[in-house]
Amino acid sequence: MTETGRIFINFPKWGDQVDYTVAEVRDGKTVAYPSAAFNQENADPAKGLISVQSVVADGRGRLWILDTAAPGFAPPRPGGAKLVAVDLETDEVIKTVVFPSNVILPTTYVNDVRFDFRQGREGVAYVTDSSLTGPGGIIVLDLASGKASRRLSGSRFTAAEAGFVPRVEGRVMASTGADGKTQPFKVASDGIALSPDGATLYFTALSSRTLYAVPTALLRDPAVSEAKLETAVRKLGRKGASDGIEADAAGAVYAGDYEHNAIRKLAPGGAWTTIAQGPDMLWPDTMSIGPDGYLYVMANQLHRQAGFNGGKDLRRQPYRLLRVKIGAAPAPTR
């Protein structure tokens, strides 16, 4: 949700046929955004949306679109993985930053993004690589220069948690291959959030129940070795298995708990508590705090996809956008 109350959603191309990969919700209906034409692939992969995983309003009148360029979790199309900024006043694309090849591996799947415009000339973006088959990691991208680095790449903190076996709606969740055999659900770093002062980055793997935190100054400093960076990572407790996470202006962190159809909250200096739970909260993801004091969250039913259920699609449409009153403002980005 934007600072003026506009709501945007995205549809990654995981196998479903979609007419557009980014949309605005208007009068209860979805409309291609910023245009139907821009939602079509272009001969130049930087000039059209391919498969979008995340949309984030930056609090400065812009919507940022994170394009994986990896439909169906295929290797990212060269030059296609990018961040696109749209001016919310004109609904026109005003900036495109293509991720440099040094941070986009053949296994990379860029997943979620947070911004800090207090750093550098135009700000910094922190992006998770939630690879299914390669190393997870955090990509640090300078928005002015387009230069980027991979941090904690292949680290145990950004990898799927050892021995992780999720149970959702009473059943063990595992992928079903073309040969009918099941594979463990192993997805790397996914959810990400930034503290109100921009000093701390929170992150978690999708296949994990643990939240971690790391100082952003160390992430941005190329002189800090990976070994030193790992020693600075803090463990913030067992929050439950999460996809999306978010932070508010008061310093609280929110995390989905897809095993229990719930949302959990970590108050500053406190413990994890459940603040919302219900049968409609099927795989909570993509959290956003609006100017109205609500935490918005998508229930995307990911675990009901055919690939996790022996080829049978158990999802029930329409999908739900839910909200929970938290009485807090979004964490500032500037």
C-alpha positions as CSV (number, residue, x, y, z in Angstrom):
1,M,0.0,0.0,0.0
2,T,1.2,3.5,-0.8
3,E,1.2,6.5,1.4
4,T,-2.0,7.7,-0.3
5,G,-3.8,4.4,0.2
6,R,-3.4,2.9,-3.3
7,I,-3.0,-0.9,-3.4
8,F,-0.8,-2.8,-5.8
9,I,-0.3,-6.6,-6.2
10,N,1.8,-8.8,-8.5
11,F,1.4,-12.2,-10.1
12,P,4.7,-14.1,-10.6
13,K,4.6,-16.5,-13.5
14,W,5.0,-19.8,-11.6
15,G,2.9,-21.8,-14.1
16,D,-0.4,-20.0,-14.0
17,Q,-1.5,-18.2,-17.2
18,V,-1.6,-14.5,-16.3
19,D,-2.4,-11.5,-18.5
20,Y,-0.2,-9.1,-16.5
21,T,2.3,-9.5,-13.7
22,V,1.7,-6.2,-11.9
23,A,-1.7,-4.7,-11.1
24,E,-3.4,-2.0,-9.2
25,V,-6.6,-2.8,-7.2
26,R,-9.3,-0.4,-8.3
27,D,-12.9,-0.7,-7.2
28,G,-12.3,-4.3,-6.2
29,K,-10.8,-5.2,-9.6
30,T,-7.2,-5.6,-10.8
31,V,-5.9,-3.4,-13.6
32,A,-2.5,-3.9,-15.3
33,Y,0.1,-1.4,-14.0
34,P,1.7,0.8,-15.1
35,S,0.2,-0.3,-18.4
36,A,-0.8,-3.4,-20.2
37,A,2.0,-2.8,-22.8
38,F,4.7,-2.6,-20.1
39,N,3.5,-5.9,-18.7
40,Q,4.5,-7.6,-21.9
41,E,8.0,-8.9,-22.5
42,N,10.2,-6.8,-24.8
43,A,13.0,-7.6,-27.2
44,D,15.0,-5.6,-24.8
45,P,14.5,-7.5,-21.5
46,A,15.0,-4.3,-19.5
47,K,12.0,-2.5,-21.2
48,G,9.2,-4.9,-20.3
49,L,8.1,-6.9,-17.2
50,I,8.9,-10.6,-17.4
51,S,7.8,-12.1,-14.0
52,V,7.5,-9.9,-11.0
53,Q,7.9,-11.2,-7.5
54,S,7.5,-8.1,-5.4
55,V,6.1,-4.5,-5.5
56,V,7.0,-2.0,-2.8
57,A,5.9,1.6,-2.3
58,D,8.8,3.7,-1.1
59,G,7.0,6.4,0.8
60,R,8.4,9.0,-1.7
61,G,5.7,8.8,-4.3
62,R,7.1,5.8,-6.2
63,L,6.3,2.2,-6.6
64,W,9.3,-0.1,-7.1
65,I,8.8,-3.3,-9.1
66,L,11.2,-6.3,-8.6
67,D,11.3,-8.4,-11.7
68,T,12.9,-11.8,-11.4
69,A,13.1,-12.4,-15.1
70,A,12.8,-16.0,-14.2
71,P,9.3,-17.3,-15.1
72,G,8.8,-20.9,-13.8
73,F,12.0,-20.5,-11.7
74,A,14.1,-20.8,-14.9
75,P,17.5,-19.2,-15.0
76,P,17.1,-15.4,-15.1
77,R,17.0,-14.0,-18.6
78,P,20.2,-12.1,-19.2
79,G,19.7,-8.4,-18.6
80,G,16.1,-9.0,-17.3
81,A,16.4,-9.1,-13.5
82,K,15.8,-5.5,-12.5
83,L,14.2,-2.9,-10.3
84,V,11.7,-0.5,-12.0
85,A,10.5,2.7,-10.3
86,V,7.1,4.2,-11.3
87,D,6.0,7.7,-10.5
88,L,2.7,7.4,-8.7
89,E,1.6,10.8,-9.8
90,T,2.1,10.3,-13.5
91,D,2.0,6.4,-13.5
92,E,5.1,6.6,-15.7
93,V,8.3,4.5,-15.5
94,I,11.0,6.9,-14.3
95,K,14.0,4.6,-13.5
96,T,15.1,1.1,-14.3
97,V,18.1,-0.5,-12.6
98,V,19.2,-3.8,-14.1
99,F,21.1,-6.0,-11.7
100,P,24.7,-6.5,-12.8
101,S,25.8,-10.0,-13.9
102,N,28.1,-10.3,-10.9
103,V,25.2,-10.8,-8.5
104,I,22.7,-12.7,-10.7
105,L,23.7,-16.4,-10.8
106,P,22.0,-19.0,-13.0
107,T,20.2,-20.1,-9.9
108,T,19.2,-16.6,-8.6
109,Y,15.6,-15.8,-7.8
110,V,15.3,-12.3,-6.5
111,N,12.4,-12.3,-4.1
112,D,11.9,-9.3,-1.8
113,V,13.4,-5.8,-1.4
114,R,13.7,-3.0,1.1
115,F,15.0,0.6,0.5
116,D,17.0,3.1,2.4
117,F,17.3,6.5,0.8
118,R,19.5,7.8,3.6
119,Q,22.5,6.1,2.0
120,G,24.3,7.2,-1.1
121,R,23.2,9.7,-3.7
122,E,19.9,8.0,-4.6
123,G,19.6,5.3,-1.9
124,V,20.4,1.6,-1.5
125,A,18.2,-1.5,-2.1
126,Y,18.6,-4.7,-0.2
127,V,17.3,-7.8,-2.1
128,T,17.1,-11.4,-1.1
129,D,18.1,-14.3,-3.4
130,S,15.7,-17.1,-2.5
131,S,17.2,-19.7,-4.8
132,L,15.7,-23.2,-4.9
133,T,18.9,-24.9,-6.0
134,G,21.8,-22.5,-5.5
135,P,23.2,-20.3,-2.8
136,G,20.9,-17.8,-1.0
137,G,22.1,-14.4,-0.2
138,I,21.5,-10.7,0.2
139,I,22.2,-8.4,-2.8
140,V,23.1,-4.8,-1.9
141,L,22.4,-2.5,-4.9
142,D,23.4,1.2,-5.2
143,L,20.5,2.8,-7.0
144,A,22.6,5.7,-8.4
145,S,25.5,3.7,-9.9
146,G,23.8,0.3,-10.4
147,K,26.8,-1.4,-8.7
148,A,25.9,-4.3,-6.5
149,S,27.4,-7.0,-4.3
150,R,26.3,-10.4,-2.9
151,R,26.6,-10.7,0.8
152,L,26.2,-13.8,3.0
153,S,26.1,-15.7,-0.3
154,G,25.8,-19.4,0.5
155,S,26.0,-18.7,4.3
156,R,24.2,-20.9,6.7
157,F,22.1,-17.9,7.7
158,T,20.7,-17.4,4.2
159,A,20.3,-21.1,3.5
160,A,17.4,-23.4,4.1
161,E,17.4,-24.5,7.8
162,A,19.0,-27.9,8.3
163,G,16.4,-30.6,9.0
164,F,13.5,-28.2,8.2
165,V,10.2,-30.1,7.5
166,P,7.1,-27.8,7.3
167,R,3.7,-29.0,8.1
168,V,0.9,-26.9,6.7
169,E,-2.9,-27.6,7.1
170,G,-1.9,-30.7,9.0
171,R,0.2,-32.2,6.2
172,V,4.0,-32.4,5.6
173,M,4.8,-30.1,2.7
174,A,7.2,-31.4,0.0
175,S,7.6,-30.9,-3.7
176,T,6.5,-33.6,-6.2
177,G,8.9,-34.1,-9.1
178,A,8.0,-35.2,-12.7
179,D,8.9,-38.8,-11.7
180,G,6.4,-38.7,-8.8
181,K,9.1,-38.7,-6.1
182,T,8.9,-36.1,-3.4
183,Q,11.7,-33.6,-2.6
184,P,12.2,-31.6,0.6
185,F,10.9,-28.1,0.6
186,K,14.2,-26.1,0.6
187,V,14.1,-22.4,-0.3
188,A,16.8,-19.9,0.8
189,S,16.6,-16.3,2.1
190,D,13.3,-14.8,1.4
191,G,11.6,-12.4,3.8
192,I,13.4,-9.1,4.5
193,A,12.7,-5.9,6.6
194,L,14.6,-2.8,7.6
195,S,14.7,-1.2,11.0
196,P,13.3,2.4,11.3
197,D,16.8,3.9,11.5
198,G,18.1,1.8,8.6
199,A,20.8,0.4,10.8
200,T,19.5,-3.2,10.9
201,L,18.4,-5.6,8.2
202,Y,16.1,-8.5,9.3
203,F,15.9,-11.6,7.1
204,T,14.8,-15.2,7.1
205,A,14.9,-18.2,4.7
206,L,11.6,-19.5,3.5
207,S,12.6,-22.9,4.8
208,S,13.3,-21.7,8.3
209,R,11.6,-20.7,11.6
210,T,14.4,-18.4,12.7
211,L,14.8,-14.6,12.2
212,Y,18.2,-13.1,11.8
213,A,19.5,-9.5,11.9
214,V,22.7,-7.9,10.6
215,P,24.1,-4.4,10.7
216,T,23.5,-2.7,7.3
217,A,26.7,-0.7,7.6
218,L,28.7,-4.0,7.4
219,L,26.6,-5.2,4.5
220,R,27.4,-2.1,2.5
221,D,31.1,-2.0,3.3
222,P,33.2,-4.0,0.7
223,A,36.1,-4.1,3.1
224,V,34.2,-6.3,5.6
225,S,34.9,-9.9,4.8
226,E,32.3,-12.6,4.7
227,A,33.8,-14.2,7.7
228,K,33.5,-11.0,9.7
229,L,30.0,-10.4,8.5
230,E,28.9,-13.8,9.6
231,T,30.1,-13.1,13.1
232,A,27.9,-10.0,13.2
233,V,24.7,-11.8,12.4
234,R,22.3,-12.0,15.4
235,K,19.6,-14.7,16.0
236,L,16.3,-13.1,17.1
237,G,14.4,-16.2,18.1
238,R,12.0,-18.8,16.7
239,K,9.2,-16.9,15.0
240,G,7.6,-19.7,13.1
241,A,8.0,-20.5,9.4
242,S,7.7,-17.2,7.4
243,D,7.4,-16.0,3.9
244,G,7.0,-12.2,4.1
245,I,8.2,-10.0,7.0
246,E,7.9,-6.3,7.8
247,A,9.0,-3.7,10.4
248,D,7.1,-0.7,11.7
249,A,8.1,2.8,12.7
250,A,8.2,1.8,16.4
251,G,10.8,-0.9,15.8
252,A,8.5,-3.9,15.9
253,V,9.0,-6.8,13.4
254,Y,6.1,-8.8,11.9
255,A,6.3,-12.2,10.4
256,G,3.9,-14.6,8.8
257,D,3.6,-18.1,10.3
258,Y,2.4,-20.2,7.3
259,E,2.3,-23.5,9.4
260,H,-0.3,-22.0,11.7
261,N,-2.2,-19.5,9.5
262,A,-1.0,-16.7,11.6
263,I,1.0,-13.5,11.9
264,R,3.6,-13.0,14.7
265,K,5.1,-9.9,16.2
266,L,8.4,-9.2,17.9
267,A,8.2,-6.0,20.0
268,P,11.4,-4.1,20.6
269,G,13.2,-5.9,23.5
270,G,10.3,-8.3,23.8
271,A,9.3,-11.9,22.8
272,W,7.4,-13.3,19.8
273,T,3.6,-13.2,20.2
274,T,0.7,-14.1,17.8
275,I,-1.4,-11.1,16.8
276,A,-3.7,-12.7,14.2
277,Q,-4.7,-16.2,13.2
278,G,-7.5,-17.6,11.2
279,P,-8.5,-20.2,8.5
280,D,-8.4,-17.5,5.7
281,M,-4.7,-16.7,6.4
282,L,-3.5,-19.4,4.0
283,W,0.2,-18.8,3.5
284,P,0.6,-15.2,4.6
285,D,3.1,-13.3,2.4
286,T,4.0,-9.8,1.1
287,M,3.4,-7.6,4.1
288,S,2.9,-3.9,3.9
289,I,2.0,-1.3,6.5
290,G,-0.4,1.4,5.3
291,P,-0.9,5.0,6.5
292,D,-4.1,3.8,8.1
293,G,-2.4,1.8,10.8
294,Y,-3.2,-1.6,9.3
295,L,-0.8,-4.4,8.3
296,Y,-1.8,-5.7,4.9
297,V,-0.9,-9.3,3.9
298,M,-1.7,-11.6,1.0
299,A,-2.9,-15.1,1.5
300,N,-1.6,-16.8,-1.6
301,Q,-2.2,-20.5,-0.9
302,L,1.2,-21.4,-2.1
303,H,1.2,-24.8,-0.3
304,R,-2.0,-25.8,-2.3
305,Q,-0.2,-25.6,-5.7
306,A,-0.2,-28.7,-7.8
307,G,3.6,-29.2,-7.3
308,F,3.0,-29.8,-3.6
309,N,0.0,-32.0,-4.0
310,G,0.8,-34.8,-6.4
311,G,-0.2,-32.7,-9.4
312,K,-3.6,-31.6,-8.1
313,D,-4.2,-27.9,-7.7
314,L,-6.1,-27.4,-4.4
315,R,-6.1,-23.6,-4.5
316,R,-9.5,-21.8,-4.2
317,Q,-10.0,-18.5,-5.8
318,P,-10.5,-15.6,-5.2
319,Y,-7.2,-15.1,-3.3
320,R,-7.5,-12.8,-0.3
321,L,-5.8,-9.6,0.7
322,L,-6.2,-9.3,4.5
323,R,-5.5,-6.6,7.0
324,V,-4.8,-6.5,10.7
325,K,-5.0,-3.3,12.8
326,I,-1.6,-2.7,14.4
327,G,-1.9,1.0,15.1
328,A,1.6,1.7,13.8
329,A,3.1,3.6,10.9
330,P,5.5,2.0,8.3
331,A,9.2,2.2,9.0
332,P,10.6,5.4,7.3
333,T,12.9,5.0,4.3
334,R,14.5,8.5,4.5
